[in-house]
């Protein structure tokens, strides 16, 4: 049951997963899978909010890129990014803490905040959700490429460059997470 005391699409998928594990015979399991596909399609017609987000495809990747870039452009042009990056570069525990904070925020946005019902599909190594790899990968690559291409980092001083990238990575990863889940694909 959901917090409001009534069932939602997430509850339906949980019940269907349990049913699939209980039924005997391949034909019965296939019928449960077909019901799950139908429910997934039905939840996809509910508009941007209230849909169950399952899997991570090219559309999700492009939405994450857009969100990351939108949140990253101000970081690339603002001098404060370099000031904070310089501060963090000289304090590695704070640098790691900032990175950890970014990771925590993204996990919270995607899986905890309940903005959308997000399901993990085909995790890498059976553990790491593809959505997290996509969001973090897009954010890290976008931060490195954007800051390097615009001359905002100097890789001859790697610790300073990493500090700047981590500062930009934080809002870019938030933008990527929101860009990915808000359209609801």
MODELLER restraints for C-alpha pairs under 7 A, 6 or more apart:
rsr = mdl.restraints
at = mdl.atoms
rsr.add(forms.Gaussian(group=physical.xy_distance, feature=features.Distance(at['CA:1:A'], at['CA:7:A']), mean=4.89, stdev=0.5))
rsr.add(forms.Gaussian(group=physical.xy_distance, feature=features.Distance(at['CA:1:A'], at['CA:11:A']), mean=6.38, stdev=0.5))
rsr.add(forms.Gaussian(group=physical.xy_distance, feature=features.Distance(at['CA:2:A'], at['CA:8:A']), mean=6.43, stdev=0.5))
rsr.add(forms.Gaussian(group=physical.xy_distance, feature=features.Distance(at['CA:9:A'], at['CA:52:A']), mean=6.99, stdev=0.5))
rsr.add(forms.Gaussian(group=physical.xy_distance, feature=features.Distance(at['CA:10:A'], at['CA:117:A']), mean=6.65, stdev=0.5))
rsr.add(forms.Gaussian(group=physical.xy_distance, feature=features.Distance(at['CA:13:A'], at['CA:36:A']), mean=6.91, stdev=0.5))
rsr.add(forms.Gaussian(group=physical.xy_distance, feature=features.Distance(at['CA:16:A'], at['CA:32:A']), mean=6.72, stdev=0.5))
rsr.add(forms.Gaussian(group=physical.xy_distance, feature=features.Distance(at['CA:16:A'], at['CA:36:A']), mean=6.75, stdev=0.5))
rsr.add(forms.Gaussian(group=physical.xy_distance, feature=features.Distance(at['CA:20:A'], at['CA:29:A']), mean=5.49, stdev=0.5))
rsr.add(forms.Gaussian(group=physical.xy_distance, feature=features.Distance(at['CA:20:A'], at['CA:32:A']), mean=5.89, stdev=0.5))
rsr.add(forms.Gaussian(group=physical.xy_distance, feature=features.Distance(at['CA:23:A'], at['CA:29:A']), mean=6.24, stdev=0.5))
rsr.add(forms.Gaussian(group=physical.xy_distance, feature=features.Distance(at['CA:40:A'], at['CA:52:A']), mean=6.96, stdev=0.5))
rsr.add(forms.Gaussian(group=physical.xy_distance, feature=features.Distance(at['CA:43:A'], at['CA:51:A']), mean=4.90, stdev=0.5))
rsr.add(forms.Gaussian(group=physical.xy_distance, feature=features.Distance(at['CA:43:A'], at['CA:52:A']), mean=6.16, stdev=0.5))
rsr.add(forms.Gaussian(group=physical.xy_distance, feature=features.Distance(at['CA:44:A'], at['CA:51:A']), mean=5.39, stdev=0.5))
rsr.add(forms.Gaussian(group=physical.xy_distance, feature=features.Distance(at['CA:48:A'], at['CA:182:A']), mean=6.83, stdev=0.5))
rsr.add(forms.Gaussian(group=physical.xy_distance, feature=features.Distance(at['CA:48:A'], at['CA:183:A']), mean=5.30, stdev=0.5))
rsr.add(forms.Gaussian(group=physical.xy_distance, feature=features.Distance(at['CA:48:A'], at['CA:184:A']), mean=4.86, stdev=0.5))
rsr.add(forms.Gaussian(group=physical.xy_distance, feature=features.Distance(at['CA:49:A'], at['CA:116:A']), mean=6.40, stdev=0.5))
rsr.add(forms.Gaussian(group=physical.xy_distance, feature=features.Distance(at['CA:49:A'], at['CA:184:A']), mean=6.40, stdev=0.5))
rsr.add(forms.Gaussian(group=physical.xy_distance, feature=features.Distance(at['CA:50:A'], at['CA:116:A']), mean=6.15, stdev=0.5))
rsr.add(forms.Gaussian(group=physical.xy_distance, feature=features.Distance(at['CA:51:A'], at['CA:116:A']), mean=6.74, stdev=0.5))
rsr.add(forms.Gaussian(group=physical.xy_distance, feature=features.Distance(at['CA:51:A'], at['CA:117:A']), mean=6.59, stdev=0.5))
rsr.add(forms.Gaussian(group=physical.xy_distance, feature=features.Distance(at['CA:51:A'], at['CA:184:A']), mean=6.41, stdev=0.5))
rsr.add(forms.Gaussian(group=physical.xy_distance, feature=features.Distance(at['CA:52:A'], at['CA:116:A']), mean=6.81, stdev=0.5))
rsr.add(forms.Gaussian(group=physical.xy_distance, feature=features.Distance(at['CA:52:A'], at['CA:117:A']), mean=4.83, stdev=0.5))
rsr.add(forms.Gaussian(group=physical.xy_distance, feature=features.Distance(at['CA:52:A'], at['CA:118:A']), mean=5.93, stdev=0.5))
rsr.add(forms.Gaussian(group=physical.xy_distance, feature=features.Distance(at['CA:53:A'], at['CA:117:A']), mean=5.98, stdev=0.5))
rsr.add(forms.Gaussian(group=physical.xy_distance, feature=features.Distance(at['CA:53:A'], at['CA:118:A']), mean=4.65, stdev=0.5))
rsr.add(forms.Gaussian(group=physical.xy_distance, feature=features.Distance(at['CA:53:A'], at['CA:119:A']), mean=5.91, stdev=0.5))
rsr.add(forms.Gaussian(group=physical.xy_distance, feature=features.Distance(at['CA:53:A'], at['CA:184:A']), mean=6.25, stdev=0.5))
rsr.add(forms.Gaussian(group=physical.xy_distance, feature=features.Distance(at['CA:53:A'], at['CA:185:A']), mean=6.05, stdev=0.5))
rsr.add(forms.Gaussian(group=physical.xy_distance, feature=features.Distance(at['CA:54:A'], at['CA:118:A']), mean=6.20, stdev=0.5))
rsr.add(forms.Gaussian(group=physical.xy_distance, feature=features.Distance(at['CA:54:A'], at['CA:119:A']), mean=4.94, stdev=0.5))
rsr.add(forms.Gaussian(group=physical.xy_distance, feature=features.Distance(at['CA:54:A'], at['CA:120:A']), mean=6.42, stdev=0.5))
rsr.add(forms.Gaussian(group=physical.xy_distance, feature=features.Distance(at['CA:54:A'], at['CA:121:A']), mean=6.21, stdev=0.5))
rsr.add(forms.Gaussian(group=physical.xy_distance, feature=features.Distance(at['CA:55:A'], at['CA:120:A']), mean=6.44, stdev=0.5))
rsr.add(forms.Gaussian(group=physical.xy_distance, feature=features.Distance(at['CA:55:A'], at['CA:121:A']), mean=4.89, stdev=0.5))
rsr.add(forms.Gaussian(group=physical.xy_distance, feature=features.Distance(at['CA:56:A'], at['CA:130:A']), mean=6.32, stdev=0.5))
rsr.add(forms.Gaussian(group=physical.xy_distance, feature=features.Distance(at['CA:56:A'], at['CA:131:A']), mean=5.59, stdev=0.5))
rsr.add(forms.Gaussian(group=physical.xy_distance, feature=features.Distance(at['CA:60:A'], at['CA:180:A']), mean=5.31, stdev=0.5))
rsr.add(forms.Gaussian(group=physical.xy_distance, feature=features.Distance(at['CA:60:A'], at['CA:185:A']), mean=6.63, stdev=0.5))
rsr.add(forms.Gaussian(group=physical.xy_distance, feature=features.Distance(at['CA:61:A'], at['CA:134:A']), mean=6.46, stdev=0.5))
rsr.add(forms.Gaussian(group=physical.xy_distance, feature=features.Distance(at['CA:63:A'], at['CA:179:A']), mean=5.11, stdev=0.5))
rsr.add(forms.Gaussian(group=physical.xy_distance, feature=features.Distance(at['CA:63:A'], at['CA:180:A']), mean=4.90, stdev=0.5))
rsr.add(forms.Gaussian(group=physical.xy_distance, feature=features.Distance(at['CA:64:A'], at['CA:135:A']), mean=6.07, stdev=0.5))
rsr.add(forms.Gaussian(group=physical.xy_distance, feature=features.Distance(at['CA:64:A'], at['CA:138:A']), mean=6.90, stdev=0.5))
rsr.add(forms.Gaussian(group=physical.xy_distance, feature=features.Distance(at['CA:64:A'], at['CA:176:A']), mean=4.00, stdev=0.5))
rsr.add(forms.Gaussian(group=physical.xy_distance, feature=features.Distance(at['CA:64:A'], at['CA:177:A']), mean=6.25, stdev=0.5))
rsr.add(forms.Gaussian(group=physical.xy_distance, feature=features.Distance(at['CA:64:A'], at['CA:179:A']), mean=5.03, stdev=0.5))
rsr.add(forms.Gaussian(group=physical.xy_distance, feature=features.Distance(at['CA:64:A'], at['CA:180:A']), mean=4.71, stdev=0.5))
rsr.add(forms.Gaussian(group=physical.xy_distance, feature=features.Distance(at['CA:65:A'], at['CA:138:A']), mean=6.01, stdev=0.5))
rsr.add(forms.Gaussian(group=physical.xy_distance, feature=features.Distance(at['CA:65:A'], at['CA:176:A']), mean=6.14, stdev=0.5))
rsr.add(forms.Gaussian(group=physical.xy_distance, feature=features.Distance(at['CA:66:A'], at['CA:179:A']), mean=6.61, stdev=0.5))
rsr.add(forms.Gaussian(group=physical.xy_distance, feature=features.Distance(at['CA:67:A'], at['CA:175:A']), mean=4.33, stdev=0.5))
rsr.add(forms.Gaussian(group=physical.xy_distance, feature=features.Distance(at['CA:67:A'], at['CA:176:A']), mean=4.44, stdev=0.5))
rsr.add(forms.Gaussian(group=physical.xy_distance, feature=features.Distance(at['CA:67:A'], at['CA:178:A']), mean=6.67, stdev=0.5))
rsr.add(forms.Gaussian(group=physical.xy_distance, feature=features.Distance(at['CA:67:A'], at['CA:179:A']), mean=4.39, stdev=0.5))
rsr.add(forms.Gaussian(group=physical.xy_distance, feature=features.Distance(at['CA:68:A'], at['CA:139:A']), mean=5.82, stdev=0.5))
rsr.add(forms.Gaussian(group=physical.xy_distance, feature=features.Distance(at['CA:68:A'], at['CA:172:A']), mean=4.32, stdev=0.5))
rsr.add(forms.Gaussian(group=physical.xy_distance, feature=features.Distance(at['CA:68:A'], at['CA:173:A']), mean=6.10, stdev=0.5))
rsr.add(forms.Gaussian(group=physical.xy_distance, feature=features.Distance(at['CA:68:A'], at['CA:175:A']), mean=4.69, stdev=0.5))
rsr.add(forms.Gaussian(group=physical.xy_distance, feature=features.Distance(at['CA:68:A'], at['CA:176:A']), mean=4.37, stdev=0.5))
rsr.add(forms.Gaussian(group=physical.xy_distance, feature=features.Distance(at['CA:69:A'], at['CA:172:A']), mean=6.78, stdev=0.5))
rsr.add(forms.Gaussian(group=physical.xy_distance, feature=features.Distance(at['CA:71:A'], at['CA:171:A']), mean=5.95, stdev=0.5))
rsr.add(forms.Gaussian(group=physical.xy_distance, feature=features.Distance(at['CA:71:A'], at['CA:172:A']), mean=5.20, stdev=0.5))
rsr.add(forms.Gaussian(group=physical.xy_distance, feature=features.Distance(at['CA:71:A'], at['CA:175:A']), mean=5.42, stdev=0.5))
rsr.add(forms.Gaussian(group=physical.xy_distance, feature=features.Distance(at['CA:72:A'], at['CA:168:A']), mean=6.37, stdev=0.5))
rsr.add(forms.Gaussian(group=physical.xy_distance, feature=features.Distance(at['CA:72:A'], at['CA:171:A']), mean=6.76, stdev=0.5))
rsr.add(forms.Gaussian(group=physical.xy_distance, feature=features.Distance(at['CA:72:A'], at['CA:172:A']), mean=5.12, stdev=0.5))
rsr.add(forms.Gaussian(group=physical.xy_distance, feature=features.Distance(at['CA:75:A'], at['CA:81:A']), mean=5.99, stdev=0.5))
rsr.add(forms.Gaussian(group=physical.xy_distance, feature=features.Distance(at['CA:75:A'], at['CA:168:A']), mean=5.59, stdev=0.5))
rsr.add(forms.Gaussian(group=physical.xy_distance, feature=features.Distance(at['CA:76:A'], at['CA:146:A']), mean=6.97, stdev=0.5))
rsr.add(forms.Gaussian(group=physical.xy_distance, feature=features.Distance(at['CA:76:A'], at['CA:147:A']), mean=5.85, stdev=0.5))
rsr.add(forms.Gaussian(group=physical.xy_distance, feature=features.Distance(at['CA:76:A'], at['CA:152:A']), mean=6.87, stdev=0.5))
rsr.add(forms.Gaussian(group=physical.xy_distance, feature=features.Distance(at['CA:81:A'], at['CA:164:A']), mean=6.20, stdev=0.5))
rsr.add(forms.Gaussian(group=physical.xy_distance, feature=features.Distance(at['CA:81:A'], at['CA:167:A']), mean=6.21, stdev=0.5))
rsr.add(forms.Gaussian(group=physical.xy_distance, feature=features.Distance(at['CA:81:A'], at['CA:168:A']), mean=6.83, stdev=0.5))
rsr.add(forms.Gaussian(group=physical.xy_distance, feature=features.Distance(at['CA:82:A'], at['CA:164:A']), mean=5.58, stdev=0.5))
rsr.add(forms.Gaussian(group=physical.xy_distance, feature=features.Distance(at['CA:84:A'], at['CA:167:A']), mean=6.94, stdev=0.5))
rsr.add(forms.Gaussian(group=physical.xy_distance, feature=features.Distance(at['CA:85:A'], at['CA:160:A']), mean=6.40, stdev=0.5))
rsr.add(forms.Gaussian(group=physical.xy_distance, feature=features.Distance(at['CA:85:A'], at['CA:163:A']), mean=4.15, stdev=0.5))
rsr.add(forms.Gaussian(group=physical.xy_distance, feature=features.Distance(at['CA:85:A'], at['CA:164:A']), mean=4.13, stdev=0.5))
rsr.add(forms.Gaussian(group=physical.xy_distance, feature=features.Distance(at['CA:85:A'], at['CA:167:A']), mean=6.00, stdev=0.5))
rsr.add(forms.Gaussian(group=physical.xy_distance, feature=features.Distance(at['CA:86:A'], at['CA:160:A']), mean=5.78, stdev=0.5))
rsr.add(forms.Gaussian(group=physical.xy_distance, feature=features.Distance(at['CA:86:A'], at['CA:163:A']), mean=6.38, stdev=0.5))
rsr.add(forms.Gaussian(group=physical.xy_distance, feature=features.Distance(at['CA:88:A'], at['CA:94:A']), mean=5.88, stdev=0.5))
rsr.add(forms.Gaussian(group=physical.xy_distance, feature=features.Distance(at['CA:88:A'], at['CA:95:A']), mean=4.96, stdev=0.5))
rsr.add(forms.Gaussian(group=physical.xy_distance, feature=features.Distance(at['CA:88:A'], at['CA:163:A']), mean=5.61, stdev=0.5))
rsr.add(forms.Gaussian(group=physical.xy_distance, feature=features.Distance(at['CA:89:A'], at['CA:95:A']), mean=6.60, stdev=0.5))
rsr.add(forms.Gaussian(group=physical.xy_distance, feature=features.Distance(at['CA:89:A'], at['CA:159:A']), mean=5.53, stdev=0.5))
rsr.add(forms.Gaussian(group=physical.xy_distance, feature=features.Distance(at['CA:89:A'], at['CA:160:A']), mean=5.15, stdev=0.5))
rsr.add(forms.Gaussian(group=physical.xy_distance, feature=features.Distance(at['CA:89:A'], at['CA:163:A']), mean=4.90, stdev=0.5))
rsr.add(forms.Gaussian(group=physical.xy_distance, feature=features.Distance(at['CA:95:A'], at['CA:163:A']), mean=6.63, stdev=0.5))
rsr.add(forms.Gaussian(group=physical.xy_distance, feature=features.Distance(at['CA:99:A'], at['CA:166:A']), mean=6.27, stdev=0.5))
rsr.add(forms.Gaussian(group=physical.xy_distance, feature=features.Distance(at['CA:102:A'], at['CA:170:A']), mean=4.93, stdev=0.5))
rsr.add(forms.Gaussian(group=physical.xy_distance, feature=features.Distance(at['CA:102:A'], at['CA:173:A']), mean=6.99, stdev=0.5))
rsr.add(forms.Gaussian(group=physical.xy_distance, feature=features.Distance(at['CA:106:A'], at['CA:173:A']), mean=6.69, stdev=0.5))
rsr.add(forms.Gaussian(group=physical.xy_distance, feature=features.Distance(at['CA:106:A'], at['CA:174:A']), mean=5.85, stdev=0.5))
rsr.add(forms.Gaussian(group=physical.xy_distance, feature=features.Distance(at['CA:106:A'], at['CA:177:A']), mean=6.18, stdev=0.5))
rsr.add(forms.Gaussian(group=physical.xy_distance, feature=features.Distance(at['CA:109:A'], at['CA:177:A']), mean=6.93, stdev=0.5))
rsr.add(forms.Gaussian(group=physical.xy_distance, feature=features.Distance(at['CA:110:A'], at['CA:118:A']), mean=6.90, stdev=0.5))
rsr.add(forms.Gaussian(group=physical.xy_distance, feature=features.Distance(at['CA:110:A'], at['CA:177:A']), mean=6.53, stdev=0.5))
rsr.add(forms.Gaussian(group=physical.xy_distance, feature=features.Distance(at['CA:111:A'], at['CA:118:A']), mean=6.35, stdev=0.5))
rsr.add(forms.Gaussian(group=physical.xy_distance, feature=features.Distance(at['CA:116:A'], at['CA:181:A']), mean=6.84, stdev=0.5))
rsr.add(forms.Gaussian(group=physical.xy_distance, feature=features.Distance(at['CA:120:A'], at['CA:129:A']), mean=5.88, stdev=0.5))
rsr.add(forms.Gaussian(group=physical.xy_distance, feature=features.Distance(at['CA:123:A'], at['CA:129:A']), mean=4.43, stdev=0.5))
rsr.add(forms.Gaussian(group=physical.xy_distance, feature=features.Distance(at['CA:123:A'], at['CA:130:A']), mean=5.64, stdev=0.5))
rsr.add(forms.Gaussian(group=physical.xy_distance, feature=features.Distance(at['CA:124:A'], at['CA:130:A']), mean=6.36, stdev=0.5))
rsr.add(forms.Gaussian(group=physical.xy_distance, feature=features.Distance(at['CA:135:A'], at['CA:173:A']), mean=6.40, stdev=0.5))
rsr.add(forms.Gaussian(group=physical.xy_distance, feature=features.Distance(at['CA:135:A'], at['CA:176:A']), mean=5.63, stdev=0.5))
rsr.add(forms.Gaussian(group=physical.xy_distance, feature=features.Distance(at['CA:135:A'], at['CA:177:A']), mean=6.02, stdev=0.5))
rsr.add(forms.Gaussian(group=physical.xy_distance, feature=features.Distance(at['CA:136:A'], at['CA:173:A']), mean=6.16, stdev=0.5))
rsr.add(forms.Gaussian(group=physical.xy_distance, feature=features.Distance(at['CA:139:A'], at['CA:169:A']), mean=5.91, stdev=0.5))
rsr.add(forms.Gaussian(group=physical.xy_distance, feature=features.Distance(at['CA:139:A'], at['CA:172:A']), mean=5.47, stdev=0.5))
rsr.add(forms.Gaussian(group=physical.xy_distance, feature=features.Distance(at['CA:139:A'], at['CA:173:A']), mean=5.07, stdev=0.5))
rsr.add(forms.Gaussian(group=physical.xy_distance, feature=features.Distance(at['CA:139:A'], at['CA:176:A']), mean=6.63, stdev=0.5))
rsr.add(forms.Gaussian(group=physical.xy_distance, feature=features.Distance(at['CA:140:A'], at['CA:169:A']), mean=6.03, stdev=0.5))
rsr.add(forms.Gaussian(group=physical.xy_distance, feature=features.Distance(at['CA:143:A'], at['CA:165:A']), mean=5.77, stdev=0.5))
rsr.add(forms.Gaussian(group=physical.xy_distance, feature=features.Distance(at['CA:143:A'], at['CA:168:A']), mean=6.05, stdev=0.5))
rsr.add(forms.Gaussian(group=physical.xy_distance, feature=features.Distance(at['CA:143:A'], at['CA:169:A']), mean=5.82, stdev=0.5))
rsr.add(forms.Gaussian(group=physical.xy_distance, feature=features.Distance(at['CA:144:A'], at['CA:165:A']), mean=6.14, stdev=0.5))
rsr.add(forms.Gaussian(group=physical.xy_distance, feature=features.Distance(at['CA:147:A'], at['CA:153:A']), mean=5.81, stdev=0.5))
rsr.add(forms.Gaussian(group=physical.xy_distance, feature=features.Distance(at['CA:153:A'], at['CA:161:A']), mean=5.20, stdev=0.5))
rsr.add(forms.Gaussian(group=physical.xy_distance, feature=features.Distance(at['CA:153:A'], at['CA:164:A']), mean=6.95, stdev=0.5))
rsr.add(forms.Gaussian(group=physical.xy_distance, feature=features.Distance(at['CA:154:A'], at['CA:161:A']), mean=5.98, stdev=0.5))
rsr.add(forms.Gaussian(group=physical.xy_distance, feature=features.Distance(at['CA:155:A'], at['CA:161:A']), mean=5.79, stdev=0.5))
